Amino acid sequence: MNHQKNSWIAVPQHSDFPLQNIPFGIIQYQNDTPHPATRIGDTVIDLFYLAEYGYFDSLDIKNLSPFSAPVLNDFIALGKQTTNAVREYLMKLFAEDNDYLKNDEKTKAMALIPVEEVELLLPLNIGDYTDFYSSIEHATNVGKMFRDPENALLPNWRHLPVGYHGRSSSIVVSGAEIHRPKGQLKPADSDQPVFGPSRRLDFELEMAFVTGKETKLGESVPVDQAEEYIFGMVVFNDLSARDIQKWEYVPLGPFLSKNFGSVISPWIVTLEALEAFRTASPKQDPEVLPYLSVSGEKNFDINLEVALQPENSEETLICRSNFKYMYWNMNQQLAHQTVNGCNIRVGDLYASGTISGSERDSFGSMLELSWGGKNPITLNDESTRIFLEDGDTVTMRAFCEKDNLRIGFGESVVKILPAV
Amino acid sequence: MNHQKNSWIAVPQHSDFPLQNIPFGIIQYQNDTPHPATRIGDTVIDLFYLAEYGYFDSLDIKNLSPFSAPVLNDFIALGKQTTNAVREYLMKLFAEDNDYLKNDEKTKAMALIPVEEVELLLPLNIGDYTDFYSSIEHATNVGKMFRDPENALLPNWRHLPVGYHGRSSSIVVSGAEIHRPKGQLKPADSDQPVFGPSRRLDFELEMAFVTGKETKLGESVPVDQAEEYIFGMVVFNDLSARDIQKWEYVPLGPFLSKNFGSVISPWIVTLEALEAFRTASPKQDPEVLPYLSVSGEKNFDINLEVALQPENSEETLICRSNFKYMYWNMNQQLAHQTVNGCNIRVGDLYASGTISGSERDSFGSMLELSWGGKNPITLNDESTRIFLEDGDTVTMRAFCEKDNLRIGFGESVVKILPAV
């Protein structure tokens, strides 16, 4: 068991945000403009004021304007060398044996804010958003229910990380309230579609990575260099309307069933903070084409949880999964995304697809947990669910834990409101 | 035959850009910063200098900063009332009977530039891009070749304007050179996919509209108010790799087959400029659901052409189609896009899908023109094509013509380079 260095900022037991995390987000405090920030324990640190008071001067960053921007794109675009230097500097500055800022009451008064006093904003201007479909358990489960139980996995699935483009305008930050979507549904007993609120509203438990380096149109990211292009990760709830999806998705894929609201956690945890939690991926069979072939530990051991809380009731933990179940890793996803010359930008989002394990309680969607509505799940308050009901709050959590170190992502929380 | 008012700027016969057009674009002239501009005949008018020299003062626009922005988003976001006032003012300012600017040599020297001396830039920061599939002839042709000739049109097609999300990062402006994409292809005689350059590289003849007004998440655009949200239109070439598409697209839709480069014409022609060219849409059968039901003439009579030019050879006109063939109109597309509460932003792009007519020479893609490669087409230089070859230049043109008035879109031009 390692002893991890403590911070002079109090960190509650089991906090997702020890000194070793240093994630990045955007905060809004009172009437101030939005600023980049990090978090230790339950204290938010406004990086604008650290920059303003000269704390980053030793890092020789030529342009400090990213520290006053309302999104993280410009900060991330400074490049890993700089953003890692900022992160490492912050780990030193807040270490228990460092008095430099600790004794600077003026700067502390401006920069340190209890997290409950700030609003956490969407941290990115998301250029493009791709949703992959990289969990073999999820793809198999969905294939059985939506298509053919005998041939659940389609012929291309083991050869390439299947993905599709999603909508970036409707990605919102944790704490959102989303109205149940309306749309065309085709009841099984009808020849014609009907119009109305979705009756099969679902979540999808996903993680997403944020790109930190751009490419030009025509360039590809080699699979063994992909991590240089990945800044960090968030928890991602890809809300889905299964009945709208079923009617619309052939032949061009999901559209209105997926673009009415996707909910990310507010703090971007860097790839560097996850280093201690690397793990192997599932063996890929058949062998993948050379442009997708990676060696070494390219997956991460990240515990995932979904809790469901009916209105005016308690929450029930309904799913425990793990990011390490992913058949296709992020490096392969990014290499595939760009192998045709598709260009990427700083601040793009690439979601994993629903992350299901092999056990029923590790399934990452209501569709799978209730097996298409056939097996209702029972909550702690004895109510049952096959899909989400109005007033339900869905909370997703993600954290790594090993040798006394816990690095977490916080939460993605969304409440379902009735259809407009 | 109407007599159209002339401009004191020379307009060549058959120009797409008479005094009555006044499209908007972004120009780069020598070392100056990019500026919003319009065009009359072969003369570009730099709107930054008109604003700078007080020409828009009478319009009482509170904030002139959109006239110095490098994209049109802020200008469009001023709203139709303002952008229409600017357009109408410009039509007066450049009318042959108006001496105001004509005699102002100082401003003219800064603001009027021959089009061949400027670079035309991508005019928008495109937030999200949707590609519809709204030509019944195209959907039927593709269905016959990709799926089942007996059931070419899928059950949902006549009930909703099928669409999917595309990639906005890879949308470029006319004049681009795009490398043939590489990717996974599955030859018919092989069990396994292979990796290599696409052998079935295609264009898709489309138009796209630009949204000019945002909505909030949860709001919908009523079909009878949709035109208030549409700023204007461009020609859109949705380059497609048919072999990559065929292997990847089931079940989540086209991905790498479509995101290696899409090419728009540089001038956004406003909906107002197209007013004289309204026309009825094809009759929809069965009747559509109420949220998609429109009355009045919601389509536009826009002639479309595709020319193919092999390297070091002459061009051949290989397709003549018309935007009026569209089964689903733009109002229906936008109402559908937002019926679930999906929010839209200023500067989003919504492409029509390939616009084919019923005759073979009106088919809007090589896939259809060569019927899946079975019927090669012969070019003027006696070479033949089933798909695009390296060195080929594809030029798409769009124009309306009626009663002596021609309003055109200019061109979308792209040259295909060999795979990297």
Interface residues (C-beta under 8 A of the other chain):
Chain A: G127 D128 T130 Y133 F146 R147 L154 N156 H159 L160 V162 G163 Y164 H165 G166 R167 S168 S169 S170 V172 I178 H179 P181 K182 G183 Q184 K186 Q192 P193 F195 L217 G218 E219 S220 A241 I244 W247 E248 Y249 V250 P251 L252 G253 P254 F255 L256 N259 F260 G261 P286 L289 P290 Y291 H336 Q337 V339 N340 G341 C342 N343 I344 R345 D348 V420
Chain B: G127 D128 T130 Y133 F146 R147 L154 P155 N156 H159 L160 V162 G163 Y164 H165 G166 R167 S168 S169 S170 V172 I178 H179 P181 K182 G183 Q184 K186 Q192 P193 F195 L217 G218 E219 S220 A241 I244 W247 E248 Y249 V250 P251 L252 G253 P254 F255 L256 S257 N259 F260 G261 P286 L289 P290 Y291 H336 Q337 V339 N340 G341 C342 N343 I344 R345 D348 V420
